[in-house]
Amino acid sequence: MAEKEIYIVISQTGTILSRILKIITRDEYNHASISPYGDLSRMYSFGRKHPYNPFWGGFVVESKDFGTFKRFHKTKAQVLAIPVEEEQYRNLCRKLELMATNRKKYHYNYMGLCLAVFRIHRTWKNRFYCSEFVREMLRQQQIEGVEALPSIIHPVHFLALPKAKTVYCGQLKDYC
């Protein structure tokens, strides 16, 4: 029986890159984050390291109260809750904190994102784009349904996870 929940946040910030991706993918949401915290006080992803520089990306700790989400305060989001066992929850927390501590060794997968536009899947060690990272965190915790997700993954694909339940839909700044 599941004792904890982890959260996937799919969002649309309105940045130039997210608007371009929306045109290409026709998806409502173009960014994904993962959080073990129901208040989303710390979300983890691969994205902008600085809110004003779209070209400097990597592993980031996000919040609606600072960084890119604060700058783009009209960000639309859908929050999914996934039930997990206590051990899966602890392992995810440890992995995320370890990555945060060693964040300099992780980089944004710009090439993988570009190739994905042409339906070419390519990965590199310690390089992710946001939805690749979230899928990998779910895969490591053996979350049901993650293996069925496409290799070229979009944030909206997480809606297909069998145990994912939408707990919020609206502006991220209004989530509480």
C-alpha positions in Angstrom: 0.0 0.0 0.0 1.3 3.4 -1.0 2.2 5.7 1.9 3.5 8.8 0.2 3.0 10.8 -2.9 5.4 12.4 -5.4 4.4 15.2 -7.7 4.9 16.0 -11.3 4.3 19.5 -12.4 3.8 20.2 -16.1 3.7 23.8 -17.0 3.7 26.5 -19.7 5.7 29.5 -18.7 5.2 31.6 -21.8 8.9 32.0 -22.4 10.0 32.3 -26.0 11.3 28.7 -26.0 8.1 27.4 -24.5 6.0 29.2 -27.1 8.2 27.8 -29.9 7.8 24.3 -28.4 4.1 24.8 -28.1 3.9 25.6 -31.8 6.1 22.5 -32.7 4.5 20.0 -30.4 1.0 21.5 -30.2 1.1 20.5 -26.5 -0.5 22.7 -23.8 2.4 22.2 -21.5 6.1 22.2 -22.4 8.0 22.0 -19.1 8.1 19.2 -16.5 9.4 19.2 -12.9 9.3 16.6 -10.1 8.8 17.2 -6.4 8.5 15.0 -3.3 6.8 17.8 -1.5 3.1 18.5 -1.6 3.6 22.2 -1.2 6.0 22.2 -4.2 8.4 24.3 -2.1 11.2 22.5 -4.0 10.7 21.2 -7.5 13.6 19.7 -9.5 14.1 19.8 -13.2 16.4 20.8 -16.1 15.9 24.3 -17.3 17.1 27.9 -17.0 19.7 28.4 -14.3 19.0 32.1 -14.4 15.5 33.5 -15.2 16.8 36.1 -17.6 19.1 33.8 -19.6 17.5 31.1 -21.7 20.8 29.8 -23.0 22.3 28.8 -19.6 20.6 25.7 -18.6 21.2 22.7 -16.4 19.9 21.0 -13.2 17.7 23.4 -11.3 15.8 23.6 -8.1 12.6 25.5 -8.8 9.8 27.1 -6.8 6.8 29.2 -7.7 8.3 31.8 -5.3 11.7 32.4 -7.0 13.5 32.0 -10.2 11.9 31.5 -13.6 8.4 30.7 -12.2 8.5 34.0 -10.2 9.6 35.9 -13.3 6.9 34.3 -15.4 4.2 34.6 -12.8 1.4 33.7 -15.2 2.8 30.2 -15.7 0.0 27.7 -16.3 0.4 24.4 -14.6 -1.1 21.0 -14.0 0.0 19.1 -10.8 -0.1 15.3 -10.8 0.2 13.2 -7.6 1.5 9.7 -7.9 1.3 7.3 -4.9 4.6 5.6 -4.0 5.9 3.3 -1.3 7.9 4.8 1.5 11.2 3.3 0.1 10.6 4.8 -3.3 9.9 8.2 -1.7 13.1 8.1 0.3 15.2 6.9 -2.6 13.8 9.7 -4.8 14.5 12.3 -2.1 18.1 11.0 -1.7 18.7 11.1 -5.5 17.4 14.6 -5.9 19.4 16.0 -3.0 22.5 14.2 -4.3 22.0 15.8 -7.7 21.4 19.2 -6.2 24.7 18.9 -4.2 26.6 17.9 -7.4 24.6 20.0 -9.8 27.8 21.2 -11.6 28.2 17.8 -13.2 24.8 17.9 -14.9 24.0 19.8 -18.0 21.1 20.7 -20.2 20.6 18.3 -23.2 20.2 21.0 -25.9 21.2 18.6 -28.6 18.8 15.9 -27.4 16.0 18.5 -27.4 16.8 19.6 -30.9 17.0 16.1 -32.2 13.7 15.2 -30.5 12.0 17.8 -32.8 13.1 15.5 -35.7 12.0 12.4 -33.8 15.5 11.3 -33.2 16.2 10.0 -29.7 19.7 10.5 -28.3 20.9 10.7 -24.7 24.2 11.6 -23.1 25.5 10.9 -19.7 24.5 13.5 -17.1 22.5 15.6 -19.7 18.8 15.9 -19.7 16.0 18.1 -20.9 13.2 18.5 -18.4 10.8 15.7 -19.3 13.7 13.3 -19.9 14.9 14.0 -16.4 11.5 13.5 -14.8 11.0 10.2 -16.8 14.4 9.0 -15.6 13.6 9.8 -11.9 10.3 7.8 -12.3 12.1 5.0 -14.0 14.7 4.7 -11.3 11.8 4.4 -8.8 10.1 1.8 -11.0 6.8 3.8 -11.1 4.1 1.8 -12.8 3.6 2.8 -16.5 6.9 4.7 -17.0 8.3 2.0 -19.3 5.4 2.5 -21.6 6.1 6.2 -22.0 7.7 7.2 -25.4 11.5 7.6 -25.5 11.0 11.1 -27.0 9.0 12.3 -24.1 6.9 15.5 -23.8 5.6 16.8 -20.5 2.0 15.9 -21.4 2.9 12.2 -21.7 3.0 12.0 -17.9 -0.8 12.4 -17.9 -0.9 8.8 -19.2 0.7 7.3 -16.1 -1.9 4.9 -14.7 -1.7 6.1 -11.1 -1.2 9.8 -11.8 -4.0 11.9 -10.4 -4.5 15.6 -11.3 -4.6 17.5 -8.0 -4.4 21.1 -9.4 -4.8 22.9 -12.7 -4.4 26.6 -13.0 -1.8 29.3 -12.5 1.2 27.9 -10.6 1.4 31.0 -8.3 -2.1 30.2 -7.0 -1.2 26.6 -6.0 -1.2 26.0 -2.2 
